[in-house]
Amino acid sequence: MARNIEIKARAQHFDQLRERAAELSPEAPLIFRQQDFFYDVPRGRLKLRQFDDGTPAELIFYQRDDRDGPKASYYTRSPVTNPEAMHSLLATALTTRGIVTKERHVFIAGRTRIHLDRVDGLGDFIELEVVLAQDDDEEGGHAEARDMFARLGVPESDLVAVAYVDLLSPESEPRQAA
């Protein structure tokens, strides 16, 4: 499984964060409109991601702890050629847990992907993914994520421990990833 270090927080000042992220990234941001269909699975999270711009859909399985601060995320991605049929199959076999729709601005700063998300029904967020190579130390990724949040001016008090789907479903208790 591939892995990265993730950290997420509410984006109290979205436009300022976008400006700071642009200063850290040598390239213009990619902007996507995404819809993630989450399904109940015995461990981790499974989602079907579709893009409004024609980018191929993908099925993503990931496992990570639900806690504030940087945490390791182990994931597998697979392209999906027929997302409507895949959703129909998964919705028949599994329970659809929730649907997250968002606009995502993606900035790349070294090995860190900075996501500025406008999530329908939830508001604005910032999420970092420090991509780790097979031999990379997770603690180095944790330090890089903390440093990047500090450079962006994101306070610890804005950290979010769980996935967007958990925030949309307050009656669902967040589950620890196995």
N, C-alpha and C positions, 0 to 999 in steps of 0.2 A: 504494500500500500504506500502511496505517496503521503507526505506529511508536511504540515506547515505549523507555524505558531500564529494563533489568532488572538485578537483583542478587539472588543467592541465597546462603544460608548454612545450616549446620546450626543448629537451635534447641536449644541445650544446656539452656535453662531455659524451656520452652514456656509454663508458667503465668505466669511473670514477663513474658515478651514479650507475652502476651495482655493482661495488665494495662496495660502501657506503651502498647500499640497502642490500647487502649480510651481512654486518656487523650488520645491524639492525634486520635481520630476523634469527630466530633459525633454519629454515629449508632451504633446497636447493630450488631454484625457480622452479616453474612449467613453462614450455615453450610450447606455443600453436601457431599454425598457424590458424588464424581465417578469415572468410569472413562474413561481415555484409551487408545485403541487406536492404536499408532504403526505406520506402514508405511514400508518402505524406499523411498526416492525418491532420484533422482540428486543432488539438492542440497536443503539445508534439511531441515525436518522436516514431516511430515504426520500429523495425528492426528484421530481421530473421538472427540469428547467426549460422553459420556452422563451424565446426572444421575439420581440415585435419586428425586428429589422431583417428577418430572414436568416440570421445566424442559426446553424443547426442546433436542434434541441439536444439535451444530454440528461442522462440518468446519473445521479450522484448519490453515493452512500458515504456517510461519514460518521465518525465516532469522536467525541470530545467531552470533557467534563463540563458541567454547568457550574461555573464559578467566575467571579470577577477576575480581571487581570489576564495576562498572557497565558495561553494553554495550548497544548499540542492537539492538533486535529489530524486524524488519519483518514484518508479518503481515497475513493476509487470513482473514476468518471468513465462513462461510456456514451458514445454518440447514439442518437436515436433518430432514425430516418422517418418514422411515422409517429409523431408525438400523440396525435389523437387516439390512434389504436393502442399505443402503449398506456396512455392514461386510462382508457376503457378497460384494458386488461388488469392494470394494477388496482383500479377502483373496484373491480369485480372481485379480485382475489384478496384485497386488503381494504381496510377502512381508510378513507381519505381524511387525514387529520386536520388539514387546513390549507388555504391557498394564500400565498404572500405575493403581492404585486408591488414592484418598486421601479424607480428610475435610479440607475447606478452610474456614477461617475468614477472611472477607474484611472488612477495615476500610478505610474511605476517609478519607484525610487530605489535603484539597486535591485536587491532581491525581494523588496517589500512592495506589495500591491496595496495601495490606499484606496479604499472604497468609500465614497460619500454617497449614502443612500437616502432617498426620499421614499419612505415606505407608506403605501396607502393605508390609512386608518391608524398609523402609529406615529408618523412624524419623521424627523431627520436623525440620521445616525452616521457614525464613522466606524469603519471596521478595517483593521490591518491584517494582512496575511503575509508573514515572513516565510517565504518558500525555502524549505530545507532540502539540500541534496542528501543522498543516502548516508554519507559520512559526517554530515554537519551535526554539531552538538546542539541539543535542544535549549540548553541554558544560554548559549550565544544568541539564539533566536528570541528567547524571552527578553534578554537585555536589549536587543535591537528593537523589539516592539515597544518596550518601555521608553527607550530613548526617542523613538520616532513620535510617540504620543507626547512626550515632553516638548520636542521641537515644534509640534503642531499646536501646542498649548491646550491639550485636552486634560481637564482635571480628573483626578481619581474618583471624585464624587459622581462623575457622569458615567462610570463604567456600568456595563450591562452583562449579566452572566449567561443569559439564555438566548436561544434562537428567536428570530422574529415570529415564527409560528407559535412559540410559547407565549409571547407577549400578546398576540392576537387572541389567544384562547386562555384567558385567566382562570377559567374553571379547570383547565388541565394543569396538573402539577408538572413542573419540569422534571424530566427523568435524567438520572445520571447515565452517561454513556458507559457501556461496559468496556 
